[in-house]
């Protein structure tokens, strides 16, 4: 199962500036929520990360 994590970040998409906004079951729902919450501005970007649930991997 895939999940999508929604973050708002600065223009350079640095990890230090990420603000968590939610977890969704589709990328489209995450982007719709970002538009509805007006997370896209001239000073910020939106990052949607895809993760797999119940998956064990070595890093």
Short mmCIF file of the C-alpha atoms (twelve columns), coordinates in Angstrom:
data_MODEL
# 
_entry.id   MODEL 
# 
loop_
_atom_site.group_PDB 
_atom_site.id 
_atom_site.type_symbol 
_atom_site.label_atom_id 
_atom_site.label_alt_id 
_atom_site.label_comp_id 
_atom_site.label_asym_id 
_atom_site.label_seq_id 
_atom_site.Cartn_x 
_atom_site.Cartn_y 
_atom_site.Cartn_z 
_atom_site.pdbx_PDB_model_num 
ATOM 1  C CA . UNK A 1  0.000  0.000  0.000  1 
ATOM 2  C CA . UNK A 2  1.288  3.456  -0.922 1 
ATOM 3  C CA . UNK A 3  0.810  6.553  1.212  1 
ATOM 4  C CA . UNK A 4  1.612  10.155 0.337  1 
ATOM 5  C CA . UNK A 5  2.977  12.651 2.873  1 
ATOM 6  C CA . UNK A 6  2.294  16.341 2.244  1 
ATOM 7  C CA . UNK A 7  4.825  18.981 3.302  1 
ATOM 8  C CA . UNK A 8  5.125  22.708 2.693  1 
ATOM 9  C CA . UNK A 9  8.708  23.914 2.306  1 
ATOM 10 C CA . UNK A 10 10.757 26.899 1.166  1 
ATOM 11 C CA . UNK A 11 11.691 27.593 -2.468 1 
ATOM 12 C CA . UNK A 12 14.874 25.518 -2.156 1 
ATOM 13 C CA . UNK A 13 12.932 22.517 -0.782 1 
ATOM 14 C CA . UNK A 14 15.314 22.095 2.159  1 
ATOM 15 C CA . UNK A 15 14.451 19.393 4.702  1 
ATOM 16 C CA . UNK A 16 14.966 21.835 7.588  1 
ATOM 17 C CA . UNK A 17 12.093 24.033 6.384  1 
ATOM 18 C CA . UNK A 18 9.485  21.259 5.942  1 
ATOM 19 C CA . UNK A 19 6.133  21.655 7.678  1 
ATOM 20 C CA . UNK A 20 3.982  18.511 7.832  1 
ATOM 21 C CA . UNK A 21 0.380  18.876 6.617  1 
ATOM 22 C CA . UNK A 22 -1.013 15.348 6.319  1 
ATOM 23 C CA . UNK A 23 -0.952 11.792 5.012  1 
ATOM 24 C CA . UNK A 24 -3.127 10.801 2.055  1 
ATOM 25 C CA . UNK A 25 -3.985 7.649  0.118  1 
ATOM 26 C CA . UNK A 26 -3.396 9.276  -3.291 1 
ATOM 27 C CA . UNK A 27 -1.138 11.976 -4.726 1 
ATOM 28 C CA . UNK A 28 -4.152 13.727 -6.277 1 
ATOM 29 C CA . UNK A 29 -5.853 14.108 -2.872 1 
ATOM 30 C CA . UNK A 30 -2.644 15.533 -1.378 1 
ATOM 31 C CA . UNK A 31 -2.316 18.108 -4.170 1 
ATOM 32 C CA . UNK A 32 -6.019 19.026 -3.950 1 
ATOM 33 C CA . UNK A 33 -5.616 19.618 -0.206 1 
ATOM 34 C CA . UNK A 34 -2.516 21.750 -0.788 1 
ATOM 35 C CA . UNK A 35 -4.433 23.900 -3.285 1 
ATOM 36 C CA . UNK A 36 -7.467 24.146 -0.981 1 
ATOM 37 C CA . UNK A 37 -5.248 25.200 1.972  1 
ATOM 38 C CA . UNK A 38 -3.396 27.647 -0.338 1 
ATOM 39 C CA . UNK A 39 0.017  26.127 0.453  1 
ATOM 40 C CA . UNK A 40 1.400  27.188 -2.937 1 
ATOM 41 C CA . UNK A 41 2.694  30.755 -2.618 1 
ATOM 42 C CA . UNK A 42 5.476  32.799 -4.188 1 
ATOM 43 C CA . UNK A 43 7.668  32.019 -1.120 1 
ATOM 44 C CA . UNK A 44 6.888  28.322 -0.667 1 
ATOM 45 C CA . UNK A 45 6.639  25.002 -2.457 1 
ATOM 46 C CA . UNK A 46 4.787  21.780 -1.757 1 
ATOM 47 C CA . UNK A 47 6.496  18.375 -1.507 1 
ATOM 48 C CA . UNK A 48 4.551  15.115 -1.698 1 
ATOM 49 C CA . UNK A 49 6.606  12.070 -0.664 1 
ATOM 50 C CA . UNK A 50 5.488  8.563  -1.601 1 
ATOM 51 C CA . UNK A 51 6.088  5.853  1.014  1 
ATOM 52 C CA . UNK A 52 5.196  2.170  1.109  1 
ATOM 53 C CA . UNK A 53 3.366  0.863  4.151  1 
ATOM 54 C CA . UNK A 54 4.537  -2.378 5.820  1 
ATOM 55 C CA . UNK A 55 7.818  -2.559 3.903  1 
ATOM 56 C CA . UNK A 56 11.132 -3.405 5.565  1 
ATOM 57 C CA . UNK A 57 14.288 -2.213 3.798  1 
ATOM 58 C CA . UNK A 58 17.905 -1.773 4.777  1 
ATOM 59 C CA . UNK A 59 19.157 1.765  4.526  1 
# 
